[in-house]
Amino acid sequence: MIWYVALIAAVALERLVELVVSNRNRAWSVSKGGLETGAGHYPVMVALHTALLAGCLIEAIALHRPFVPLLGWLMVAAVLAAQGLRWWCIGTLGPQWNTRVIVVPDLPLVTSGPYRLLRHPNYLAVVTEGVALPLVRSAWITAALFTFLNALLLWHRIRVEDRALGVLAGST
């Protein structure tokens, strides 16, 4: 169980690093005239992602969820792949990447890296991690609940982003 707690702690630390990068990029975007869209759902997103990490630990410990080697190791691989995809997105977008929806006018729409394959590749990483991280320790309730709530959130978030990116695409 200690290694699972360490994995969750590592993901939490990675999230904190993301927030540092996001805040730096937010300042850059605002200095370039960037405007935030759809800020109302941001606290819900933060709460949901925090609850994912807490739920992984609570369910695994309270309900004595086992580590099933075949499932567990596949899910560890999926978590690592999700982190790789997330950082590929962050690296590709550079200072335009943010945890918020901020669009800087007159910048071209990014269509390289993972964005040449998918319009919102970071959300593939989020969905993958949301399923895989709990299932490393067979925490299927957390995986199912996060997946359902995250689908609702992403439905809204992607609409917000697409509207904001449509403005950007229209200006290029």
Rosetta silent file (secondary structure, phi, psi, omega in degrees, C-alpha in Angstrom):
SEQUENCE: MIWYVALIAAVALERLVELVVSNRNRAWSVSKGGLETGAGHYPVMVALHTALLAGCLIEAIALHRPFVPLLGWLMVAAVLAAQGLRWWCIGTLGPQWNTRVIVVPDLPLVTSGPYRLLRHPNYLAVVTEGVALPLVRSAWITAALFTFLNALLLWHRIRVEDRALGVLAGST
SCORE:     score description
SCORE:     0.000 S_00000001
   1 L     0.000  -31.372 -177.984    0.000    0.000    0.000 S_00000001
   2 H   -60.210  -40.098 -179.433    2.900    2.377    0.693 S_00000001
   3 H   -67.520  -30.980  177.472    3.939    2.403   -2.958 S_00000001
   4 H   -69.816  -41.800  175.197    0.340    3.267   -3.967 S_00000001
   5 H   -60.007  -40.453  178.002    0.303    6.180   -1.519 S_00000001
   6 H   -64.375  -38.648  177.568    3.634    7.232   -3.049 S_00000001
   7 H   -63.559  -45.766  179.122    2.125    7.032   -6.554 S_00000001
   8 H   -63.182  -41.375  178.130   -0.828    9.208   -5.524 S_00000001
   9 H   -62.523  -39.558  178.906    1.577   11.643   -3.827 S_00000001
  10 H   -64.830  -40.819  177.840    3.675   11.781   -7.008 S_00000001
  11 H   -66.621  -40.232  177.365    0.589   12.572   -9.096 S_00000001
  12 H   -61.832  -42.651  177.481   -0.436   15.231   -6.553 S_00000001
  13 H   -62.783  -40.860  177.802    3.048   16.757   -6.771 S_00000001
  14 H   -61.223  -39.555  177.138    2.818   16.688  -10.551 S_00000001
  15 H   -61.993  -40.311  177.939   -0.496   18.580  -10.280 S_00000001
  16 H   -64.389  -40.042  176.295    1.179   21.241   -8.148 S_00000001
  17 H   -62.309  -41.875  176.481    3.916   21.601  -10.763 S_00000001
  18 H   -57.602  -42.243 -179.520    1.185   21.990  -13.398 S_00000001
  19 H   -65.188  -36.019  176.269   -0.369   24.786  -11.354 S_00000001
  20 H   -64.076  -47.548  178.610    2.968   26.587  -11.156 S_00000001
  21 H   -61.798  -44.509 -179.153    3.389   26.297  -14.936 S_00000001
  22 H   -60.894  -44.390  179.506   -0.239   27.315  -15.465 S_00000001
  23 H   -64.537  -39.336  176.041    0.084   30.411  -13.275 S_00000001
  24 H   -62.782  -45.171 -179.350    3.249   31.453  -15.095 S_00000001
  25 H   -68.887  -31.775  176.501    1.540   30.912  -18.435 S_00000001
  26 H   -62.422  -45.794  178.379   -1.565   32.759  -17.260 S_00000001
  27 H   -60.588  -42.620  178.049    0.540   35.831  -16.484 S_00000001
  28 H   -60.692  -47.556 -178.018    2.183   35.566  -19.923 S_00000001
  29 H   -61.909  -44.994  179.788   -1.198   35.226  -21.659 S_00000001
  30 H   -63.364  -38.339  178.889   -2.725   38.181  -19.815 S_00000001
  31 H   -65.883  -21.002  178.773    0.338   40.309  -20.667 S_00000001
  32 L   -98.175    8.807  178.558   -0.322   39.487  -24.343 S_00000001
  33 L    92.304   11.202  179.895   -3.992   40.473  -24.104 S_00000001
  34 L   -66.072  143.163  179.565   -5.356   37.006  -23.344 S_00000001
  35 E  -121.487  137.574  178.653   -8.849   36.783  -21.932 S_00000001
  36 E   -84.518  141.216  177.827  -10.230   34.000  -19.752 S_00000001
  37 E  -123.099  143.734  171.984  -13.481   32.316  -20.737 S_00000001
  38 L    64.721   36.915 -177.000  -15.713   30.063  -18.656 S_00000001
  39 H   -65.934  -19.346 -176.016  -14.020   30.629  -15.306 S_00000001
  40 H   -61.407  -30.419 -178.459  -17.121   29.492  -13.427 S_00000001
  41 H   -86.836   -9.073 -175.361  -16.427   25.788  -13.904 S_00000001
  42 H   -60.392  -46.493  178.358  -12.772   26.000  -12.822 S_00000001
  43 H   -61.064  -33.447  177.265  -13.383   25.514   -9.061 S_00000001
  44 H   -65.379  -41.911  179.303  -15.525   22.461   -9.867 S_00000001
  45 H   -63.258  -44.214  178.548  -12.693   21.035  -11.959 S_00000001
  46 H   -61.656  -45.328  179.877  -10.153   21.603   -9.165 S_00000001
  47 H   -62.848  -42.458 -179.415  -12.473   19.991   -6.621 S_00000001
  48 H   -63.962  -43.642 -179.014  -13.141   16.993   -8.865 S_00000001
  49 H   -70.327  -33.391  174.278   -9.458   16.358   -9.534 S_00000001
  50 H   -67.420  -41.919  178.489   -8.631   16.728   -5.845 S_00000001
  51 H   -63.430  -33.191  176.397  -11.452   14.316   -5.007 S_00000001
  52 H   -58.458  -49.804 -178.357  -10.000   11.803   -7.467 S_00000001
  53 H   -63.410  -44.778  178.994   -6.731   11.679   -5.548 S_00000001
  54 H   -64.669  -43.574 -179.352   -8.476   11.515   -2.173 S_00000001
  55 H   -61.071  -38.617  177.289  -10.958    8.919   -3.436 S_00000001
  56 H   -56.013  -48.335 -177.377   -8.153    6.668   -4.670 S_00000001
  57 H   -71.984  -46.075 -177.374   -6.649    6.558   -1.183 S_00000001
  58 H   -61.110  -48.628 -178.889   -9.885    6.453    0.795 S_00000001
  59 H   -65.205  -44.630 -178.719  -11.394    3.618   -1.220 S_00000001
  60 H   -61.366  -40.586 -177.390   -8.186    1.596   -1.373 S_00000001
  61 H   -80.517  -52.098 -174.098   -7.607    1.874    2.375 S_00000001
  62 H   -66.596  -35.982 -177.618  -11.170    1.849    3.756 S_00000001
  63 L  -102.938    9.718  175.807  -12.424   -0.943    1.515 S_00000001
  64 L    51.577   49.745 -179.678   -9.149   -2.912    1.504 S_00000001
  65 L   -68.859  134.398 -177.736   -8.885   -2.902   -2.272 S_00000001
  66 L   -84.962  159.962  167.896   -6.306   -5.401   -3.488 S_00000001
  67 L   -91.325  112.383  176.975   -3.520   -4.921   -5.955 S_00000001
  68 L   -96.482  110.191 -168.707   -4.391   -7.319   -8.784 S_00000001
  69 H   -49.762  -50.190 -177.152   -1.077   -7.662  -10.656 S_00000001
  70 H   -61.732  -49.598  178.181   -2.362   -7.885  -14.245 S_00000001
  71 H   -65.292  -48.172 -175.671   -4.831   -5.027  -13.803 S_00000001
  72 H   -58.900  -47.958 -177.917   -2.573   -3.007  -11.512 S_00000001
  73 H   -70.301  -34.538  174.546    0.503   -3.038  -13.711 S_00000001
  74 H   -63.267  -39.650 -179.844   -1.525   -2.266  -16.841 S_00000001
  75 H   -71.128  -35.004  174.016   -3.060    0.682  -15.024 S_00000001
  76 H   -60.401  -44.144  178.253    0.363    1.904  -13.818 S_00000001
  77 H   -61.760  -40.115  179.057    1.471    1.850  -17.466 S_00000001
  78 H   -66.360  -39.951  177.262   -1.676    3.775  -18.453 S_00000001
  79 H   -61.342  -45.252  179.713   -1.052    6.387  -15.726 S_00000001
  80 H   -64.412  -40.318  177.680    2.511    6.860  -16.957 S_00000001
  81 H   -63.787  -39.780  178.246    1.328    7.105  -20.574 S_00000001
  82 H   -62.681  -41.358  177.896   -1.250    9.715  -19.521 S_00000001
  83 H   -63.559  -41.743  177.992    1.478   11.767  -17.821 S_00000001
  84 H   -61.001  -44.551  178.623    3.608   11.547  -20.957 S_00000001
  85 H   -64.272  -42.867  179.704    0.722   12.718  -23.138 S_00000001
  86 H   -58.134  -47.159 -177.991   -0.114   15.539  -20.712 S_00000001
  87 H   -73.563  -24.767  172.170    3.467   16.870  -20.754 S_00000001
  88 H   -65.721  -42.659  176.537    3.630   16.484  -24.541 S_00000001
  89 H   -61.357  -48.098 -178.916    0.562   18.765  -24.671 S_00000001
  90 H   -60.374  -45.435  179.464    2.121   21.221  -22.237 S_00000001
  91 H   -65.205  -37.961 -179.497    5.389   21.279  -24.187 S_00000001
  92 H   -68.204  -42.691 -179.195    3.632   21.682  -27.527 S_00000001
  93 H   -77.705  -20.942  179.458    1.469   24.586  -26.381 S_00000001
  94 H    57.430 -134.431 -176.364    4.330   26.242  -24.503 S_00000001
  95 H   -68.671   -9.015  176.834    3.200   29.459  -22.797 S_00000001
  96 H   -81.289  -14.177 -179.948   -0.273   29.059  -24.304 S_00000001
  97 L   -73.205  140.303  179.620   -0.971   25.980  -22.143 S_00000001
  98 L  -158.672  154.263  173.344   -3.112   26.618  -19.101 S_00000001
  99 L   -79.140  -12.465  176.284   -5.454   24.844  -16.717 S_00000001
 100 L  -103.151  170.584  177.282   -7.869   27.673  -17.430 S_00000001
 101 E   -97.818   98.984  179.669   -9.381   28.643  -20.772 S_00000001
 102 E  -128.801  123.886 -179.564   -7.351   31.671  -21.846 S_00000001
 103 E  -115.755  129.885  176.276   -6.983   32.631  -25.484 S_00000001
 104 L   -95.083  119.946 -179.358   -4.455   35.181  -26.696 S_00000001
 105 L   -59.317  147.978  173.359   -5.783   37.054  -29.739 S_00000001
 106 L    73.176    4.318  172.266   -3.833   36.888  -32.977 S_00000001
 107 L   -90.469  143.421 -179.975   -1.850   33.768  -32.062 S_00000001
 108 L   -69.996  150.649  174.930   -2.220   30.883  -34.497 S_00000001
 109 L   -66.557  130.485 -178.760   -4.173   27.806  -33.469 S_00000001
 110 L   -76.411  124.582 -179.790   -1.676   25.093  -32.462 S_00000001
 111 L  -130.268   21.826  179.356   -1.945   22.085  -34.788 S_00000001
 112 L  -108.569 -179.203  179.685    1.375   20.375  -34.125 S_00000001
 113 H    57.249 -139.668 -178.777    2.436   17.674  -31.675 S_00000001
 114 H   -68.352  -16.432 -179.793   -0.536   15.760  -30.277 S_00000001
 115 H   -74.718  -11.996  173.411   -2.847   18.493  -31.608 S_00000001
 116 H   -78.951  -16.237 -179.167   -2.240   17.244  -35.128 S_00000001
 117 L  -101.944  -36.587 -176.796   -3.943   13.999  -34.048 S_00000001
 118 L  -138.928  148.478  178.408   -6.675   15.208  -31.670 S_00000001
 119 L   -71.874  -37.234 -178.389   -8.344   18.544  -31.007 S_00000001
 120 L  -130.012   66.595 -175.358   -8.164   18.131  -27.205 S_00000001
 121 H   -64.917  -27.444  179.160   -5.466   15.516  -26.483 S_00000001
 122 H   -60.706  -31.412 -179.202   -4.978   16.629  -22.884 S_00000001
 123 H   -73.407  -25.421  170.796   -8.483   15.381  -22.114 S_00000001
 124 H   -63.515  -40.802  177.282   -7.525   11.917  -23.336 S_00000001
 125 H   -63.801  -42.600 -179.340   -4.782   12.054  -20.680 S_00000001
 126 H   -63.539  -47.262 -179.474   -7.288   13.218  -18.045 S_00000001
 127 H   -62.925  -45.374  179.925   -9.804   10.489  -18.891 S_00000001
 128 H   -59.952  -48.416 -179.616   -7.111    7.803  -18.985 S_00000001
 129 H   -63.699  -39.223 -178.986   -5.671    8.864  -15.652 S_00000001
 130 H   -63.573  -29.288  175.208   -9.120    9.133  -14.067 S_00000001
 131 H   -85.469  -47.845 -169.961   -9.821    5.508  -14.887 S_00000001
 132 H   -72.506  -42.386 -174.887   -6.341    4.073  -14.444 S_00000001
 133 H   -58.695  -48.059  177.018   -5.143    5.705  -11.230 S_00000001
 134 H   -66.350  -36.425 -175.571   -7.920    4.269   -9.044 S_00000001
 135 H   -72.743  -12.520  172.363   -7.810    0.892  -10.792 S_00000001
 136 L   -53.907  -37.576  179.389   -4.135    0.447   -9.905 S_00000001
 137 L  -113.339   26.449  176.463   -5.581   -0.599   -6.516 S_00000001
 138 L    60.273   28.803  179.345   -8.958   -1.892   -7.804 S_00000001
 139 L   -84.849   71.482 -172.541  -10.771    1.245   -6.595 S_00000001
 140 H   -70.407  -28.730  178.090  -13.559    0.795   -9.101 S_00000001
 141 H   -65.391  -46.046  178.156  -16.087    3.027   -7.293 S_00000001
 142 H   -62.288  -43.488  179.262  -13.713    5.995   -7.502 S_00000001
 143 H   -60.701  -45.691 -177.725  -12.928    5.207  -11.147 S_00000001
 144 H   -68.358  -45.460 -178.125  -16.616    4.988  -12.076 S_00000001
 145 H   -65.086  -45.730  178.055  -17.710    8.051  -10.111 S_00000001
 146 H   -61.286  -44.105 -178.036  -14.844   10.211  -11.396 S_00000001
 147 H   -59.389  -44.496  179.684  -15.454    9.046  -14.963 S_00000001
 148 H   -63.799  -51.792 -177.865  -19.150    9.968  -14.787 S_00000001
 149 H   -65.945  -37.598  178.768  -18.603   13.370  -13.157 S_00000001
 150 H   -67.054  -35.348  177.158  -15.623   14.141  -15.378 S_00000001
 151 H   -61.683  -42.120  177.025  -17.677   13.342  -18.496 S_00000001
 152 H   -62.884  -45.067 -179.890  -20.228   15.953  -17.415 S_00000001
 153 H   -64.382  -45.469 -179.285  -17.482   18.473  -16.712 S_00000001
 154 H   -65.139  -34.054  176.548  -15.653   17.781  -19.980 S_00000001
 155 H   -56.559  -45.469  178.716  -18.884   18.111  -21.942 S_00000001
 156 H   -71.188  -48.784 -174.764  -19.136   21.674  -20.644 S_00000001
 157 H   -60.094  -44.026 -178.464  -15.396   22.462  -20.713 S_00000001
 158 H   -65.587  -37.597  175.574  -14.889   21.348  -24.310 S_00000001
 159 H   -62.470  -42.956  177.972  -17.814   23.498  -25.444 S_00000001
 160 H   -61.240  -48.131 -178.918  -16.269   26.489  -23.635 S_00000001
 161 H   -63.514  -43.961 -178.762  -12.860   25.799  -25.187 S_00000001
 162 H   -62.408  -38.205  175.792  -14.228   25.243  -28.666 S_00000001
 163 H   -63.639  -45.877 -179.503  -16.067   28.567  -28.534 S_00000001
 164 H   -64.878  -42.787  179.739  -12.916   30.332  -27.331 S_00000001
 165 H   -70.592  -27.470  175.736  -10.710   28.573  -29.890 S_00000001
 166 H   -62.807  -38.326  174.999  -13.270   29.368  -32.593 S_00000001
 167 H   -62.281  -44.109  179.765  -12.625   33.046  -31.937 S_00000001
 168 H   -64.258  -47.417 -178.808   -8.896   32.364  -32.258 S_00000001
 169 H   -63.198  -33.841  178.603   -9.329   30.307  -35.433 S_00000001
 170 H   -70.533  -20.358 -177.613  -11.510   33.037  -36.902 S_00000001
 171 L   -92.885   -3.466 -179.175   -8.778   35.616  -36.344 S_00000001
 172 L  -102.921    0.000    0.000   -6.076   33.681  -38.233 S_00000001
